[in-house]
Amino acid sequence: MKPANPRFLVVTAMGAAMLTAALAGPTAAFAREDSITPSAQCAAALPKPGRLMYKATASHVKPNSDVPTLMRAFISPLVMEGKVTRKEAMDNANAVGACLLLRQQETPD
């Protein structure tokens, strides 16, 4: 029996690796989608100032939190420090609040 051509072996191995990646890729993508919470998906859809506002407030949200009060407490400093303009804060407040309410529902008691 004649030894296999090394070039053929490399091409076959590459083909097998690409096929494995193609088959595993969509499954892995679906697994990641399932692990992303609705509040994280919501926050990812926010514009940059909204994401900054969400990030500043989200870790403080508890099941019994008053979300508008938390937003004022943690977003006002962002405006005062110039990280977010007042207009950006006003424009994004409703969307950020909705994402924070989703996070509140996800937070364990």
N, C-alpha and C positions, 0 to 999 in steps of 0.2 A: 504494500500500500504506500502511496506517495504522500509525503508530509504536506500539511495544509499550507497554503500560501499565507504569509504573515499579514499581507495587506488585506486579504479576505477576512482574516480573523479580527483585525482592527475594525473594519467596516461592519462586520456582523455584531461585534461588541457595542459599537456606537449605535447601531440600529436598535439593539435590545435595550440600551440605556434610554434612548429617546422614546421608545414605546412604553417603557416602564414609567417614565416621567409624564408622558401624555395620559396614561391611564390613572396614575396617582394624583396628578395635578388637580383635576376637577374635584376629586374627592377631598383632597386637602383644603381646597378653597371653600368647599361647602362646610367643612368642619370649622374653619375659622369664622365664617359668617354666623354660624350658630352660637359661637362663644361671644360674639360682640353683643353687648346689651343694647336695648332700644335707645337708652339715653346717650350711649357712646356714638351710635349711628346718628342720632339727632345732633349732637355736638359737632361731629365731623362735617355735617352739612352747613354749619354756621360759617359766616365770613370770619376772617382773622380776628377782628375786634370781639366778635361774639364768642369765639373759642376762648379767647383770653378771659373774658368775663365769666364764662362757664367754668373754666379751670380754676379761677380764683374762688369760686363759690361752692363748687360741687362737693368738695371733701367735707364741707360743714353741714351738708343736708342730712337730716335725720328724719325718721318717720313722722315725728310730731313738730317738725320745724315750720316756721312761718316763712315761706320762700321769699315773698317780697321784702320782708325785713332783712333777711340774710343778703339778698341782692343789694339793698342799700348799704348794708354794713361793709360788704366786700368789694363792691364795684365803685363806690364813691372814692376810695383811695386810688383806684386805677385812674380815675378822671383827674383827681388832684395831682397825681404824679405825672400826668401827661401821657400815660401809656395808652389811654383811650380818650378820644374827644367826647365832649358832652353829647354832641349830635350822634356819634357812633353808639354811645351808651343808650340814648333814647331810641335810636333806630333798631337796635338789636335786643332791647329789653324783653319784648314779648316772646321772641323766639328762644332766647336764653331761658326765660322763665318756664316755657313749655318743656324744654329739655331737663331743667332742674326738677320739675314736677314728675317727669318720667323717672328720674333718678330717685326721687323720694319714694316712689312706688316700688322700686327695686331694692331699696335699703331694708335689710332685715330688722325686725323689732328689737 
